[in-house]
Amino acid sequence: MHFYEHLQTELTRIKTDNLYRDFKVLSSKPEAYVEYKGNKVLQMSSNNYLGLAGDLRITEAVIKAVEKYGMGSTGSRLISGTHKLHIELEEKLAELKETQKAIVFSTGYAANIGAISALLTEKDAVYSDELNHASIIDGIKLAGTNKFIYKHCDTQDLERLLEENHKKYRFNVIITDSVFSMDGDIAPLKEIVNLKEKYNAVLFLDEAHAFGIYGEKGQGLAHELELNHKIDIQMGTLSKAAGSEGGYICGKSELIDYLKNKSRSFIFSTAPSIPAIAASIKAVEIIGNDYDLRKRLWKNIKYFKTGLNKIVITSDGNKTVERGNLFGQQSQIDCHVGASRLLAMTNEAPKSAIFCIKFDDIEKTLQISQELLEKHHIMASCIRPPTVKTPRIRLCTMALHTKQDLDYVLEKLSLFHN
Ligand SMILES: Cc1ncc(COP(=O)(O)O)c(C=O)c1O
């Protein structure tokens, strides 16, 4: 078969399966309402949890930095690309995260693949949650290490795998997201830390969707649970709550110096640009000091969760997943409460800014997402395989939303109820 014929056949198959994806092009600032096809649309799909992506304080800091230092970093970090702003950002991150050092990559994806592939070899083993982010999965593939995938948030399964295998390998590394990006639930971190200690393992925590949101100063879930000193490798991204772009790893000096010398996505890639770094510096400063923003986000998370509970039909008491027939078919609103253990600890229902409504039918999920967008002007993304196994509408609350915004979404969601 001709090469392009093959591509066309594959594209046709993807389209037939309702899996073809394309851009939704926006033409405004990243605020609560964005412009899409000439319409003002309520943004419920953004990872801009604190609204920092369009924050004026950051815009001003970026303009000043660009005027003074220009745009491009002009080289990789170890050749000519390290500007004093890179160092300032790394120092600020290490200070906020209370670690000895930090290292910044151009994206969170680069941080995960770069760190995992540098740290693990065929002599080692990784124990990875089955719903970990693609960048972790790809990092593991690249490392060529021995891998054991444990059932989602299932510490019994993790312990079974550690028990069976830990003696065979030089290092045993447990890797988990702290907040799972497509489900919004939370890793049972306390139990994972206990297992790390019991089996003398290393713990790698991806705080991509937790940075800026948990912890007194927004450091992440590990700080919220006062477990940060037990996490060996604290990874996060500057592209979500921080509203900029870039990824980081925080930890002990040996870890960071090792990554600086061994991580290929760090070494063989141009250093992040001046505007991205200047934005991140300001964002880290705001995250550490602006308690109000976080409060607003949490108020919205709680309000939205309560509203969703009202339109989801049955709640089976202690169970963490509520089931109903919202949207006229079997659906689940996970509302990120998969973390039953954490719930038990805090006795508090809403646990992340990510809410998902799952369906067993891709076409129906797509249709609902499209109707929300075209008819009701709500951007509520449809997440489909291969990103996830079960299709879903993924909704994110932001500090920028007002009560009226959330009420509007709840009202429109309830229209699908039968
Ligand atoms: C859990 C998790 N880790 C890592 C990443 C990658 O971060 P970035 O978008 O900064 O490349 C993401 C992004 O979606 C994520 O959700």
The ligand as a Gaussian input file, in Angstrom:
#p B3LYP/6-31G(d) Opt

LIG

0 1
 C       -0.386000      14.167000      35.097000
 C        0.349000      14.912000      34.031000
 N        1.685000      14.831000      33.980000
 C        2.391000      15.481000      33.049000
 C        1.779000      16.245000      32.083000
 C        2.591000      16.927000      31.035000
 O        2.717000      18.271000      31.347000
 P        2.873000      19.380000      30.193000
 O        1.507000      19.639000      29.669000
 O        3.457000      20.540000      30.925000
 O        3.785000      18.815000      29.168000
 C        0.388000      16.362000      32.102000
 C       -0.288000      17.189000      31.064000
 O       -1.367000      17.018000      30.671000
 C       -0.348000      15.679000      33.090000
 O       -1.674000      15.751000      33.126000

